[in-house]
């Protein structure tokens, strides 16, 4: 449990969920007073608040589809943060913009808010689950529960701090300046995401090895259509059959788990043979 929570990418995804619900909670407290100058009816005000949620609901399946298509959840989360920063610049708008609040700008901002939140939240759950399984945890209900607990905890913390701090900042700074504090959090998250993306290869490596009939450089005979490993690459390997023709080798090294997919023409007993990249 502790290793799961203290892993760098888990913390980054947790912060992504926190900042998302912090933004939602902030708007719930401060957006209505900010819009009073437009003298909107209750119906129109409610439609504005529903706008970001509607966009989120419509776009969340698309973000999930992109994650299933092997798009890097960290990169997609980076895109979501950028979209949210654009939304925060418009919703006030930012105090350094030489324009005042306008309803059409707020509408555009809320649309981008829903788009960015959908990206960040979907990618956070998918990315955390993929990363946890890649680190060696089984893809079963206990792992799903562990990931869900992280999402729920971060969500609750953001939903609590957003309205609490948001109301205070609104009274002290006004809406336009208060919204900039959220942008600072998004910028911090972007920096952490960039670091995570740059260091991902040092944390976990995933490789597909195409089998060939050849002998390794050290003169040892390789497996049928396979390779012999350099033993210093890992400490131990656990092997289980995926199907009649495929084995999954989970290689536990100091910085994580490497997954190597080895297609065989027929089943082989490789339990005593070290394997690695060609």
Secondary structure, DSSP 8 states (H G I E B T S, - for coil): -HHHHHSHHHHHHHHHHHHHHHHHHHHHHHHHHHHGGG---HHHHHHHHHHHHHHHHHHHHHHHHHHHTT--HHHHHHHHHHHHHHHHHHHTT-TTSS----HHHHHHHHHHHHHHHHHHHHHHHHHHHHHHHHTT--SSHHHHHHHHHHHHHHHHHHHHHHHHHHHHHHHHH-HHHHHHHHHHHHHHHHHHHHHHHHTHHHH--EEEE---S-B-TTS-B--TT-----GGG-SEEEEEESSSSEEEEEEEETTEEEEEEEE-SS----TTS-----
